């Protein structure tokens, strides 16, 4: 795993950025960071400054909607944000909360490059923490996960700041407790309420049941994880504990409690044509699935956008 604690220039993900990126690439733009002429053209076409171009490129790459060379839209980016000759884009402006949950999964289901948010959602066991504590923990574990080749403390601290600013809704200082700072709704990830800023550098991210997590996104994530875990063995079962605590698992990425994961598995099993069987009896807790389902987990996402369940 390589370290990736820079690139966003401290800018949290903002609404509209991912659509800007794929639309720009569709029109023969190039978001490569190594070609100065491409950067200058992006500044003009996207209507933002150089640092913000870097941030847009960073989030487009980390979410997996753009190839790492900054030249092409991926299948995921086409599916959600761009559309093709066969179908329209599902949700280019992230109007559905289901799309934001999906984006959260894409950002964190990546074992090639380590960021502070990928560390937190896949490896950290803290639920109540100080920013300084998370920074120190990230520095220590990143040195192990990335074979000692990581950024310095100052760089990781900025990355942790960017992570928390992306996922948290902040309250206005000096106002009533329930007075929300509207400026912090610029990041769609804050709508998921996975991390709460309690003030004075303290944060909470409890393991919970997540009734607002769409079952379709959960099944998609479940199948993606199953494919990853059983790729070598071609197996068709996964232990409950692995679904709950293994890195890149639905339990980890969605911050599910033990009871929350059980409830989501019940929903997944009851879902029409899910081909998922969940066993919890006589000390045996495991998921069984058909390997054919791993070939097209996106079909479950399609059901989200039939009838377009809007949030707001």
N, C-alpha and C positions, 0 to 999 in steps of 0.2 A: 504494500500500500504506500502510495506517495502522499506527501503532505501538500495540502492546498489551503493555506490560511490567508492568502492574499487574492487580489483580483477584483474585489467588489468596491475598493476605495471607500470602505465604511458605509456604502449606500445599501440600506435594506431593499429587498425586492419590492417593487411598486406595481400597482395595477397598470396594465397597458404595456408594460415593458416587453413581456414575452411576445405579445402580438406584434409590437413594433419590430422585434427581432426577426420573426418568421416572415412577416410581410416584406421587410427590407431584403432578406435573402431571396424571397420569391422573385423580387424584381432585380435580380442579378447583383445585389449588394454583397459585400464581403466583410465579415466581422473579424477577420484575422488580426491578431495583435502585433504581428511581426512586420506588417506592410504599412508604412506610414501613409501612403496615398489612400489606402483603404480606410484608415482611421480618419483622415481628413474628410473623405467623402461621407463617412458615416456621421460625422459631426454635422455636416450640412443637411443630409437627408433625414436624419432622425431629429434634428433640431435641438440637440443637447450638447453640453460641453464634453471635453475629452474624457474627464474622469467618469462622467455618467455613461459615456459610450463603453468604457471598460466595465462598468457595473452591469450594464445590459448584457454585454457579452458573457460576463461571469455567470449571471443567473440563467441565461439561455443554455450555456454549456452544462452547468451543474444540475439543472432540472432535466437534462437529457432531451431537450427539444431541438437542439442544434448540435452538429458534429463538433468534435474538439478542435478541428482546424478552422472553425468559424465560417465555413463556406456552404453548408447544406443544412436543410431542415430534416430532422429525423422522422421516422414513422410515427413516433409519439407526438411530435410537434405538428405533423400533418393532420393526424387524427383529431387532436383537440383544438388546434388553433388556426389551421390553414385550410384544410379540406383538399379534395382532389377531384378528378374527373368523375369518380364514382359516387362521391358523397360530399356533403357540405361539412365545414368545420363544426365540431360539436359545441364548442363554447369558447370562441376567440377572446371574449372579454371577461371570462371567469365569472359569469353571472350566477352560476349554480354553485352552491357550497360543496356539492359533490366533487366538482372540478378542483376545488382548493384542497380537499382531502387527497385527491389523486396526485396533485402537484406535490403535496407534502411527502407522499410515498415515493414519488420519483426522485425528489431531492435527497432522500435518505437511504434509498435502496441502491447504494453504490459502494462497492468494496474495493474500488481502484484508487480513490483519492479520499483523504481524511480532511474534514472540516470540523469546526467546533460543534456545529449542529448535528453532523453525522456521528461525532463522538458521543454527544449527549443522548441522542435517540437510540443508539445501538450498543453502547458500552457502559455508560454511567448508571449507577444505581441510586443516585441521590434523588430525593423528592422535594426536600426543602433545603435551599442552599443560598449562600452568598455568591455574588459575582466573582469575588476574589478567590473563593474556594473552588468554583468551577474552573476558573482560569488555571489555577495551580494543578488541579487534577488533570486537566486537558494537557498541560505541558508535560506532566510526568508520564501519562499513558501514551501520549503521542510519540514520545521518544522510543517507546517499546513497539508500538504498532507500526511505526514508520522506520524501524531499524536505526534509530538515532538521528536520522536526517530530517530535522524539523526546523521551523522558523524560531526566531528568538521570542522572548517573553513579551516584548512590546507588540510584536506582530500578532501573536495569539490573543493577547488581551483585546486588540482591536477587532479580531475576528469574533470573539465572544460577545463583544458589544454589538456587532452587526447582527449576530444570531439572535440575541435577546431583543434588539430593536425590531427585528423582523417578526418575531412571534408574540411579542407582548403589546397589550394596550396599556398605555400609561395614563395615570390620573393627573389632572392639573394641580400644580403645587399651590398651596395656600387656599384651596377651594374645598368644598364639601367632598367627602370620600367618594361619592358616586358621580362626581363631575369628571367626565372623560375628556381627554385631550384629543380633539378630532384629527389633529395632524398625524396621529399614530395609526389611523386607519388606512394609511397609504399602502401598507403591506397586506395583501390578502391573507397571509399566513396567520395574522393576529386574530382573524375571525374564528380560528379553530379552538382558541382558548386552551391550548395545550400547556402554556407557560403563563403564569401570572406574576406581574411585578407588584410586590406588596410595599415597595418603597424602601429607601435608605439602603439600597444594594441587596435586598433580600427578595428571593423568588421562590415560587411554589410550582411544582409540576407533579401532581398526585397521579398515581395509578388509579384508573377509574373504569366505570362500565361503558362509557362513551355511547349513550343511546343515540346521539346525533351523528355517529359514524355510519354512513350508508352501507348497507349490507353488500351492495354491488361492488363497492370499492374494497371492502374487506375480502370478498371472495377473490377478486382480482389479485390483491396483495397475497392472499393465501396461496393461490396457484403459482404466482411468480416465486414465492419463497419455496414452495414444494419442488418446483422445477430446479431451483438452485441447489437445494439440499440433497436431492436424489439423482442428480445428473450423472454421477459416476456409477451408482448402484442400480439405477433404473427401478428403484423401489416404488411402492404404492402406499406406504404408511409413514406417518411422522408422529412422534411422541408429543403429547400435550406440553410437556415441559420445554421442549424445543420450540414449539410455537409461541410459548410465553416468554422465554428468556434468551434464546439464541440471538446473536447479532443479525440484523436485517429481517427478523421475524415480525409478523403482524403485532404480536404482543409488545415487542420493544418499540417499534416505530410509532404505533398508535397509543402508547402509554396505557395499555389495558391492564386492569387488575385480573386476578385469577378468575373471579366470578364474571368479570366483564368478557374475558376471552371465552369462557364457557357459554355465555349467552349469545355471543356472536357466532360461535360454532353451531349452536342450536338454530339460529336464524339461517345460517348458510346451508345447513342440512335440509331445512324446510323449504328453501328457495327452489323454485321450479327449475328442473333440469340441471341442478348444480353438480350432480354426480359425486357429491361429498357425503361420506358417512362418518359420523362422530360417535365414538364409543366411550362411555364413562360408567363402568360397572366392574365389580369384583376386583378392584385395584388396578384395572386396565383403563388407561386414558390415552387414546390415540385417534388420529385422523386417518381415514382411508379415502383414496381418490382414484379416479381413472386417469391413466396417463394421457389418454386422448384429450382430456380437458386442458392439459398444459399447453397444447398447441395453439389455442386461441382463447386466452383469458379475457381478451378485450370484448368478447361477445357479451359478457356480463355488464360491461360499461355501457354498451349500446342501449341497454334498457333504461339507463338513467335519463338519456336524452330523448326518449320516446315520450312525448308529452311535456318535456322540458320542465322539470320540477324546479322552479325558481326559488331563490332565497331572498330575504330582504324584509 
